[in-house]
Amino acid sequence: MFDRLTELETELEKLEARLSEIYASGDQNAAREAGRRFNEIKPIVDAYREYRATEADLADARELLASEDDAEMREYLEAEIDAKDARLTELDVQLRELLIPRDPDAGRNVIVEIRGGEGGEEGNLWAADLFHMYEGYAELHRWKLELLDRQLSDMGGFRDITFVVKGDDAWSRLKHEAGVHRVQRVPVTESQGRVHTSAASVAVLPEAEEVDVDVSENDLQVDVYRSSGPGGQSVNTTDSAVRITHKPTGLVVTCQDEKSQLQNKEKAMRILRSRLLEAERERQEAEMSSARRDQVKSGGRSDKIRTYNYKENRVTDHRIGLTLHSLDHVLAGQLDALTDALGDQLGGGAAA
């Protein structure tokens, strides 16, 4: 362990010496990667330096105690030795936890896709409610939220909506939100007051950088068309909407929320790169042994992960058996009780 800590301390010192040069170079990818790595290893090195300093203080105190005759001074030194020894034990545990391999996606921006599902128009309205829930969650954590694309439904819901969440801990808190979110409530479309069950699916992807996924222009088919709104009516007089098909995989991404064709293409490429990164990781996972795959499996998009019951003001996460009777607070964006519990039981990936 200590050989690894010494290596990290050397890496940090070299990185600190080059940071100003990297930032001045104008290479945003290099600056982002350097900043991310600095934030990963600095807490580890700080704890290691405190460990060494505490170890040295402990050795000095024991040396003094061995040559001290004064009873009062000996009592003081013995208390110091006990305190330093206890702190060394704490730091040893802390360092071992910090050295647990970090989630490779920690610190990345997060692309979230929500699609209305079971329940028709009620499913679309529920997709909009989920979006506002995550919007509130982002606001509480002071994350930035950027809309990439959305398809409105006839009653003001979303057939689908895609957005980016930017925040240092956004991935670790949102990555377990992927799956089917089921709602039990009386829909606005229900005239007789009956409770219906509807659903919307949530996909959570780490946003891929250009350096993560090499996409050749020759592999892309780019089509442009006029944007459409609810009911299919045209909402633009120019061909600004963009559909990109990745020919080798058949993945298709559309984006029409911006009035500029160039902006829609840029946003569509961000989504495509992230989907390709996820597809590659799924391919690699599929090649693992079945035992290993069972260990890392976190629940696919088809799994019903959570139920929101309006009548009982209740939300239940089925993966960890957690039920909260505070649905109103959860829908307002207060998700920490859920995401903290999911991180603890399914793996938060917060270690560096």
C-alpha positions as CSV (number, residue, x, y, z in Angstrom):
1,M,0.0,0.0,0.0
2,F,2.7,2.5,0.9
3,D,4.6,2.0,-2.4
4,R,1.4,2.9,-4.1
5,L,0.9,6.0,-1.9
6,T,4.5,7.1,-2.6
7,E,3.8,6.8,-6.4
8,L,0.6,8.9,-6.0
9,E,2.5,11.6,-4.1
10,T,5.2,11.8,-6.8
11,E,2.4,12.0,-9.5
12,L,0.7,14.8,-7.6
13,E,3.9,16.8,-7.3
14,K,4.6,16.5,-11.0
15,L,1.0,17.4,-11.8
16,E,1.0,20.5,-9.5
17,A,4.2,21.6,-11.3
18,R,2.5,21.4,-14.7
19,L,-1.0,22.6,-14.0
20,S,-0.5,26.2,-14.9
21,E,1.2,25.2,-18.1
22,I,-1.7,22.8,-19.0
23,Y,-4.3,25.4,-18.3
24,A,-2.4,28.0,-20.3
25,S,-2.1,25.7,-23.3
26,G,-5.8,26.1,-24.3
27,D,-6.2,22.3,-24.6
28,Q,-9.6,21.9,-22.8
29,N,-9.5,18.1,-22.8
30,A,-6.1,18.1,-21.3
31,A,-7.1,20.7,-18.7
32,R,-10.3,18.8,-17.8
33,E,-8.4,15.5,-17.4
34,A,-5.6,17.2,-15.3
35,G,-8.2,18.8,-13.1
36,R,-10.1,15.6,-12.7
37,R,-6.9,13.6,-11.8
38,F,-5.8,16.3,-9.4
39,N,-9.1,16.1,-7.5
40,E,-8.9,12.3,-7.4
41,I,-5.4,11.9,-5.9
42,K,-5.0,15.0,-3.7
43,P,-7.2,13.8,-0.8
44,I,-5.3,10.5,-0.9
45,V,-1.9,12.2,-0.8
46,D,-3.1,14.7,2.0
47,A,-4.1,11.7,4.1
48,Y,-0.8,9.9,3.4
49,R,1.2,13.0,4.4
50,E,-0.8,13.3,7.6
51,Y,-0.1,9.6,8.3
52,R,3.6,10.1,7.9
53,A,3.6,13.2,10.1
54,T,1.6,11.4,12.8
55,E,3.9,8.5,12.6
56,A,6.9,10.8,13.1
57,D,5.2,12.5,16.1
58,L,4.4,9.2,17.6
59,A,8.1,8.0,17.4
60,D,9.2,11.3,19.0
61,A,6.8,11.0,21.8
62,R,7.9,7.4,22.6
63,E,11.5,8.5,22.5
64,L,10.8,11.3,25.0
65,L,8.8,9.0,27.2
66,A,11.7,6.5,27.4
67,S,14.0,9.2,28.9
68,E,11.4,11.1,31.0
69,D,11.4,10.8,34.8
70,D,8.8,13.5,35.7
71,A,5.5,11.8,36.5
72,E,3.3,14.6,35.2
73,M,5.2,14.8,31.9
74,R,5.1,11.0,31.5
75,E,1.3,11.1,31.9
76,Y,1.1,13.9,29.3
77,L,3.3,11.9,26.9
78,E,1.4,8.7,27.4
79,A,-1.9,10.5,26.5
80,E,-0.2,11.9,23.4
81,I,1.0,8.5,22.4
82,D,-2.5,7.0,22.8
83,A,-4.0,9.8,20.7
84,K,-1.4,9.6,18.0
85,D,-1.8,5.8,17.9
86,A,-5.5,6.0,17.5
87,R,-5.2,8.6,14.8
88,L,-2.7,6.4,12.9
89,T,-5.3,3.5,13.0
90,E,-8.0,5.9,11.6
91,L,-5.7,7.1,8.9
92,D,-4.8,3.5,7.9
93,V,-8.4,2.6,7.5
94,Q,-9.1,5.9,5.6
95,L,-6.2,5.3,3.2
96,R,-7.3,1.7,2.4
97,E,-10.7,3.0,1.6
98,L,-9.4,5.8,-0.6
99,L,-7.3,3.3,-2.6
100,I,-10.3,1.3,-3.6
101,P,-10.5,1.6,-7.4
102,R,-12.5,4.6,-8.3
103,D,-15.5,4.4,-10.6
104,P,-14.0,5.4,-14.0
105,D,-17.1,7.6,-14.7
106,A,-16.9,9.6,-11.4
107,G,-16.8,13.3,-12.1
108,R,-18.2,13.0,-15.6
109,N,-21.3,14.9,-16.8
110,V,-24.4,12.8,-16.9
111,I,-26.8,12.4,-19.8
112,V,-30.3,11.5,-18.7
113,E,-33.0,10.3,-21.1
114,I,-36.6,10.0,-20.0
115,R,-39.3,8.3,-22.1
116,G,-43.0,8.0,-21.5
117,G,-44.0,4.4,-21.4
118,E,-46.8,2.3,-20.2
119,G,-50.0,4.3,-19.8
120,G,-50.1,6.3,-23.1
121,E,-50.5,10.0,-22.5
122,E,-50.4,9.5,-18.7
123,G,-47.0,7.9,-19.2
124,N,-45.9,11.0,-21.1
125,L,-47.1,13.3,-18.3
126,W,-45.3,11.1,-15.8
127,A,-42.1,11.5,-17.8
128,A,-42.5,15.3,-17.4
129,D,-43.0,14.9,-13.6
130,L,-39.8,12.9,-13.4
131,F,-37.9,15.5,-15.4
132,H,-39.1,18.2,-13.0
133,M,-38.0,15.9,-10.1
134,Y,-34.5,15.7,-11.4
135,E,-34.5,19.4,-12.3
136,G,-35.3,20.1,-8.6
137,Y,-32.6,17.7,-7.5
138,A,-30.0,19.4,-9.7
139,E,-31.0,22.8,-8.2
140,L,-30.6,21.5,-4.6
141,H,-27.1,20.3,-5.4
142,R,-26.2,23.4,-7.5
143,W,-25.6,21.3,-10.5
144,K,-26.1,22.8,-14.0
145,L,-28.7,21.2,-16.2
146,E,-28.6,21.6,-20.0
147,L,-31.5,20.5,-22.2
148,L,-30.4,18.5,-25.3
149,D,-33.7,17.4,-26.9
150,R,-37.4,16.9,-26.1
151,Q,-40.5,15.7,-27.8
152,L,-43.7,17.2,-26.4
153,S,-46.9,15.2,-26.1
154,D,-50.4,16.4,-26.8
155,M,-51.2,17.3,-23.2
156,G,-47.9,18.9,-22.3
157,G,-45.9,15.9,-21.2
158,F,-42.8,14.4,-22.8
159,R,-42.7,11.5,-25.2
160,D,-39.0,11.8,-24.5
161,I,-36.6,14.3,-23.1
162,T,-32.8,14.2,-23.0
163,F,-30.7,16.5,-20.8
164,V,-27.2,16.8,-19.3
165,V,-26.5,17.2,-15.6
166,K,-23.1,18.8,-14.8
167,G,-21.7,18.4,-11.3
168,D,-18.7,16.7,-9.6
169,D,-20.9,14.2,-7.8
170,A,-23.8,14.0,-10.3
171,W,-22.7,10.6,-11.7
172,S,-22.3,9.0,-8.3
173,R,-25.7,10.2,-7.2
174,L,-27.7,9.6,-10.4
175,K,-26.2,6.5,-11.9
176,H,-28.6,4.2,-10.0
177,E,-31.7,6.0,-11.4
178,A,-31.7,4.0,-14.6
179,G,-34.7,1.8,-15.1
180,V,-38.5,1.9,-15.2
181,H,-40.2,4.3,-12.8
182,R,-43.8,3.2,-12.1
183,V,-46.5,5.6,-10.8
184,Q,-49.8,4.8,-9.2
185,R,-52.3,7.7,-9.3
186,V,-55.5,9.0,-10.7
187,P,-54.6,10.4,-14.1
188,V,-56.0,13.7,-15.3
189,T,-57.4,11.7,-18.2
190,E,-59.5,9.6,-15.8
191,S,-63.1,10.7,-15.4
192,Q,-64.2,8.2,-12.8
193,G,-61.4,8.7,-10.2
194,R,-59.8,5.3,-10.7
195,V,-56.1,4.7,-9.9
196,H,-54.0,3.8,-12.9
197,T,-50.5,2.4,-13.1
198,S,-48.3,4.1,-15.6
199,A,-44.5,4.2,-16.2
200,A,-41.6,6.0,-17.8
201,S,-38.1,4.7,-18.4
202,V,-35.0,6.5,-17.4
203,A,-31.6,6.0,-18.9
204,V,-28.5,7.4,-17.3
205,L,-25.2,7.6,-19.3
206,P,-21.9,9.1,-18.5
207,E,-21.2,11.8,-21.1
208,A,-18.4,10.6,-23.4
209,E,-15.6,12.9,-24.5
210,E,-14.4,12.9,-28.1
211,V,-11.3,11.2,-26.9
212,D,-13.3,8.3,-25.4
213,V,-15.1,7.3,-28.6
214,D,-13.6,7.6,-32.1
215,V,-16.5,8.3,-34.5
216,S,-15.7,8.4,-38.2
217,E,-17.7,10.7,-40.4
218,N,-17.8,7.9,-43.0
219,D,-19.8,5.8,-40.4
220,L,-22.5,8.4,-40.1
221,Q,-25.7,9.1,-42.1
222,V,-27.0,12.6,-41.3
223,D,-30.5,13.5,-42.3
224,V,-32.2,16.9,-41.8
225,Y,-35.9,17.7,-41.6
226,R,-38.3,20.2,-40.2
227,S,-38.9,20.1,-36.4
228,S,-42.4,18.9,-35.3
229,G,-44.4,19.5,-32.1
230,P,-47.3,17.8,-30.5
231,G,-49.6,16.2,-33.0
232,G,-46.9,16.3,-35.7
233,Q,-47.4,19.9,-36.7
234,S,-44.3,21.7,-38.0
235,V,-42.8,24.2,-35.5
236,N,-40.0,25.5,-37.8
237,T,-39.8,26.8,-41.4
238,T,-36.3,25.5,-42.0
239,D,-34.8,22.0,-42.0
240,S,-33.1,22.4,-38.6
241,A,-33.9,19.0,-37.0
242,V,-31.1,16.4,-37.3
243,R,-31.2,12.6,-37.4
244,I,-27.8,10.8,-37.1
245,T,-27.6,7.1,-37.9
246,H,-24.4,5.3,-36.8
247,K,-24.2,2.7,-39.7
248,P,-21.9,0.1,-38.0
249,T,-24.2,-0.3,-35.0
250,G,-27.6,1.0,-36.3
251,L,-27.9,3.5,-33.4
252,V,-30.1,6.4,-34.3
253,V,-30.2,9.8,-32.5
254,T,-32.5,12.7,-33.3
255,C,-32.3,16.3,-32.1
256,Q,-34.6,19.1,-32.9
257,D,-34.9,21.4,-29.9
258,E,-32.5,24.1,-31.2
259,K,-33.4,26.4,-34.2
260,S,-29.9,25.9,-35.6
261,Q,-29.1,22.7,-37.6
262,L,-25.5,23.0,-36.4
263,Q,-26.4,23.1,-32.7
264,N,-28.8,20.2,-33.1
265,K,-26.1,18.1,-34.8
266,E,-23.6,18.9,-32.1
267,K,-26.1,17.9,-29.4
268,A,-27.0,14.7,-31.3
269,M,-23.3,13.8,-31.5
270,R,-22.9,14.2,-27.7
271,I,-25.8,11.7,-27.2
272,L,-24.5,9.3,-29.8
273,R,-20.9,9.3,-28.4
274,S,-22.4,8.5,-24.9
275,R,-24.6,5.7,-26.3
276,L,-21.6,4.2,-28.1
277,L,-19.5,4.3,-25.0
278,E,-22.2,2.5,-23.0
279,A,-22.6,-0.1,-25.8
280,E,-18.9,-0.8,-25.8
281,R,-18.9,-1.2,-22.0
282,E,-21.9,-3.5,-22.2
283,R,-20.1,-5.6,-24.8
284,Q,-17.1,-5.9,-22.5
285,E,-19.3,-6.8,-19.6
286,A,-20.9,-9.5,-21.7
287,E,-17.6,-11.1,-22.2
288,M,-17.0,-11.5,-18.5
289,S,-17.7,-14.7,-16.7
290,S,-21.3,-15.2,-15.6
291,A,-20.2,-15.0,-11.9
292,R,-18.4,-11.7,-12.4
293,R,-21.3,-10.3,-14.5
294,D,-23.8,-11.1,-11.7
295,Q,-21.6,-9.1,-9.3
296,V,-21.5,-6.0,-11.4
297,K,-25.0,-6.1,-12.8
298,S,-26.9,-3.0,-11.6
299,G,-30.3,-3.5,-13.2
300,G,-31.2,-2.9,-16.8
301,R,-33.6,-0.4,-18.2
302,S,-36.4,-2.9,-18.4
303,D,-36.3,-3.5,-14.6
304,K,-39.1,-1.7,-12.6
305,I,-36.8,-0.1,-10.0
306,R,-39.2,2.2,-8.2
307,T,-42.9,2.8,-7.5
308,Y,-44.4,6.2,-6.7
309,N,-47.9,5.9,-5.0
310,Y,-49.7,9.2,-4.8
311,K,-52.6,8.1,-2.6
312,E,-50.3,6.9,0.2
313,N,-47.6,9.6,-0.4
314,R,-45.2,6.7,-0.7
315,V,-42.2,5.8,-2.8
316,T,-40.6,2.4,-2.8
317,D,-37.2,1.4,-4.3
318,H,-37.6,-2.3,-5.0
319,R,-33.9,-3.0,-5.4
320,I,-33.0,-2.2,-1.8
321,G,-36.5,-2.6,-0.2
322,L,-36.5,1.1,0.9
323,T,-39.9,2.8,1.4
324,L,-40.3,6.5,2.2
325,H,-43.6,8.1,3.1
326,S,-42.6,11.5,1.7
327,L,-43.4,11.3,-2.0
328,D,-44.2,15.0,-2.1
329,H,-40.7,15.8,-1.0
330,V,-39.1,13.3,-3.4
331,L,-41.0,14.8,-6.4
332,A,-39.8,18.2,-5.3
333,G,-36.2,17.0,-5.8
334,Q,-35.3,15.8,-2.3
335,L,-33.8,12.5,-3.5
336,D,-30.8,12.2,-1.2
337,A,-32.4,9.7,1.1
338,L,-32.8,7.4,-1.9
339,T,-29.5,8.0,-3.7
340,D,-27.5,7.8,-0.4
341,A,-29.1,4.4,0.4
342,L,-28.6,3.2,-3.2
343,G,-24.9,4.2,-3.1
344,D,-24.4,2.4,0.2
345,Q,-26.0,-0.8,-0.9
346,L,-25.4,-1.0,-4.6
347,G,-22.1,0.8,-4.7
348,G,-21.6,4.6,-4.8
349,G,-18.4,4.6,-6.7
350,A,-17.3,7.7,-4.8
351,A,-13.9,6.3,-3.7
352,A,-10.8,7.7,-5.5
